[in-house]
Amino acid sequence: MKNFWFIFFIAFMIISCSDVKKHDDKVRYTQNSEEINTMKAAFDDYEKSNWNAMKKHYADTAQIFHNSKDGKKIDEIVQSHKEELSALSSYGFVDAEDEYEMVLTDNGDTWVNFWGDWQATLSGSNEEVTIPIHLTAQFIDGKIVREHAYWDNAIMMMAMQQIDTNSAKQDSISAPSN
């Protein structure tokens, strides 16, 4: 009878341990996932100015917060990108410098975090600007439903002001005197 209870106890422990493992099968952290690949594809479309393809990575109801507490729709973001990028001869992310991670929160939300450098060349001066950026996006069913991105706009603003200042100086030198 003692053997029966001992075997029963061992069997119970094995079943209990294997049952716990079944609940922990979801990956809580990774640097390789479909969501990360989706974000990389969205970045690739952004770098190619392929706006329609980029929009396909976002849910229709996605809220996007770029350096703001006010959310925008993807169409507004695309329009903003078109306007802001028109003063650049090239732009994109420095792939060698970037880091991606996917996390599954305690609430079951899937988020992808990105840290990297964005680099651009200004059309007016050929000056190269590098801006560190952090972007985090929540995914549901393979689509971005919420995105937050943060970077320091002062770097770009100073470079653009320098172009304006140089242009004004050049205009004053070229202007005919009375």
C-alpha positions as CSV (number, residue, x, y, z in Angstrom):
1,M,0.0,0.0,0.0
2,K,2.9,2.4,0.7
3,N,4.2,1.8,-2.8
4,F,0.8,2.7,-4.2
5,W,0.7,6.0,-2.4
6,F,4.3,6.7,-3.3
7,I,3.7,6.0,-7.0
8,F,0.4,8.1,-6.8
9,F,2.4,11.0,-5.3
10,I,5.1,10.8,-8.0
11,A,2.5,10.7,-10.8
12,F,0.6,13.6,-9.3
13,M,3.9,15.7,-9.1
14,I,4.8,14.9,-12.7
15,I,1.3,15.8,-14.0
16,S,1.3,19.0,-11.9
17,C,4.6,20.1,-13.2
18,S,3.8,19.4,-16.8
19,D,0.5,21.3,-16.4
20,V,2.3,24.4,-15.2
21,K,4.5,24.2,-18.3
22,K,1.5,24.3,-20.6
23,H,0.4,27.6,-19.2
24,D,3.9,29.2,-19.7
25,D,4.2,28.2,-23.4
26,K,3.6,31.9,-24.6
27,V,6.8,33.7,-25.2
28,R,6.9,36.8,-23.0
29,Y,10.1,38.4,-24.5
30,T,11.8,37.8,-27.8
31,Q,13.9,39.6,-30.4
32,N,12.5,37.6,-33.2
33,S,8.7,37.5,-34.0
34,E,6.2,38.1,-36.7
35,E,5.3,41.4,-35.0
36,I,8.9,42.6,-35.2
37,N,9.0,41.5,-38.9
38,T,5.8,43.6,-39.5
39,M,7.4,46.6,-37.9
40,K,10.6,46.2,-40.0
41,A,8.4,45.9,-43.1
42,A,6.6,49.1,-42.1
43,F,9.9,50.9,-41.7
44,D,11.1,49.6,-45.1
45,D,7.9,50.9,-46.7
46,Y,8.5,54.3,-44.9
47,E,12.0,54.5,-46.2
48,K,10.8,53.8,-49.8
49,S,8.0,56.3,-49.4
50,N,5.6,53.5,-50.2
51,W,2.8,55.0,-48.2
52,N,0.0,52.6,-49.3
53,A,2.1,49.6,-48.4
54,M,3.0,51.2,-45.1
55,K,-0.6,51.8,-44.2
56,K,-1.4,48.1,-44.6
57,H,0.6,47.3,-41.5
58,Y,-1.8,49.4,-39.4
59,A,-5.4,48.7,-38.2
60,D,-8.0,51.1,-39.6
61,T,-8.6,52.3,-36.1
62,A,-4.9,52.6,-35.1
63,Q,-4.0,55.6,-32.9
64,I,-0.5,57.0,-33.5
65,F,1.2,59.3,-31.0
66,H,4.4,60.8,-32.5
67,N,5.9,63.2,-29.9
68,S,2.4,64.0,-28.8
69,K,-0.3,63.0,-26.4
70,D,-2.9,63.5,-29.1
71,G,-3.5,60.4,-31.3
72,K,-3.7,60.6,-35.1
73,K,-4.9,58.2,-37.7
74,I,-2.4,56.6,-40.2
75,D,-3.7,58.8,-43.1
76,E,-2.8,61.9,-41.1
77,I,0.7,60.5,-40.2
78,V,1.3,59.7,-43.9
79,Q,0.4,63.2,-44.9
80,S,2.6,64.6,-42.2
81,H,5.5,62.4,-43.4
82,K,5.1,63.6,-47.0
83,E,5.2,67.2,-46.0
84,E,8.1,66.9,-43.5
85,L,10.3,64.7,-45.7
86,S,10.0,66.9,-48.8
87,A,13.0,69.0,-47.6
88,L,15.2,65.9,-47.5
89,S,17.2,64.4,-50.2
90,S,17.5,61.1,-48.3
91,Y,16.3,59.6,-45.0
92,G,16.0,56.3,-43.3
93,F,17.1,54.2,-40.3
94,V,20.6,53.2,-39.6
95,D,20.1,49.4,-39.6
96,A,23.4,48.6,-37.9
97,E,22.4,50.7,-34.8
98,D,18.8,49.4,-34.2
99,E,17.3,47.1,-31.6
100,Y,13.9,45.4,-31.6
101,E,12.2,43.5,-28.9
102,M,8.7,42.1,-28.5
103,V,7.1,41.8,-25.1
104,L,3.9,40.2,-23.9
105,T,2.5,42.1,-21.0
106,D,0.8,40.7,-17.9
107,N,-2.5,41.9,-19.4
108,G,-1.8,39.8,-22.6
109,D,-1.0,42.8,-24.8
110,T,1.7,42.4,-27.4
111,W,4.1,45.4,-27.8
112,V,7.2,45.8,-30.0
113,N,9.8,48.3,-28.9
114,F,12.4,49.8,-31.3
115,W,15.5,51.9,-30.5
116,G,17.6,53.2,-33.3
117,D,19.0,56.2,-35.2
118,W,17.1,58.0,-38.0
119,Q,19.4,59.7,-40.5
120,A,18.6,62.2,-43.1
121,T,20.4,64.5,-45.6
122,L,18.9,68.0,-46.0
123,S,18.3,69.1,-49.6
124,G,19.4,72.7,-49.0
125,S,22.8,72.0,-47.6
126,N,23.6,68.3,-47.9
127,E,24.0,68.3,-44.2
128,E,23.5,64.9,-42.6
129,V,21.4,64.8,-39.4
130,T,21.2,61.8,-37.1
131,I,18.4,61.6,-34.5
132,P,18.0,58.8,-31.9
133,I,14.4,57.5,-31.8
134,H,12.3,55.2,-29.6
135,L,9.1,53.7,-31.0
136,T,6.8,51.3,-29.4
137,A,3.7,49.7,-31.0
138,Q,0.9,47.5,-29.8
139,F,-0.2,44.7,-32.0
140,I,-3.5,42.9,-32.3
141,D,-4.0,40.2,-35.0
142,G,-0.7,41.2,-36.7
143,K,-1.6,44.8,-37.1
144,I,-0.4,47.9,-35.3
145,V,-3.3,49.3,-33.3
146,R,-1.4,51.9,-31.1
147,E,2.0,53.5,-31.7
148,H,4.1,55.9,-29.6
149,A,7.3,57.4,-31.0
150,Y,9.7,59.8,-29.4
151,W,12.7,61.8,-30.7
152,D,14.3,65.2,-30.3
153,N,13.0,67.5,-33.0
154,A,15.5,70.3,-31.9
155,I,18.3,68.6,-33.9
156,M,16.4,68.9,-37.2
157,M,15.0,72.4,-36.3
158,M,18.5,73.7,-35.7
159,A,19.8,72.3,-39.0
160,M,16.8,73.8,-40.9
161,Q,17.3,77.2,-39.2
162,Q,21.0,77.1,-40.2
163,I,19.9,76.6,-43.9
164,D,17.5,79.5,-43.6
165,T,20.2,81.7,-42.0
166,N,22.8,80.8,-44.7
167,S,20.2,81.5,-47.4
168,A,19.3,84.9,-45.9
169,K,23.0,85.8,-45.8
170,Q,23.5,84.7,-49.4
171,D,20.5,86.8,-50.4
172,S,21.8,89.9,-48.7
173,I,25.2,89.5,-50.3
174,S,23.6,89.0,-53.8
175,A,21.1,91.8,-53.4
176,P,21.8,94.9,-55.5
177,S,22.8,97.9,-53.4
178,N,21.1,101.4,-53.9
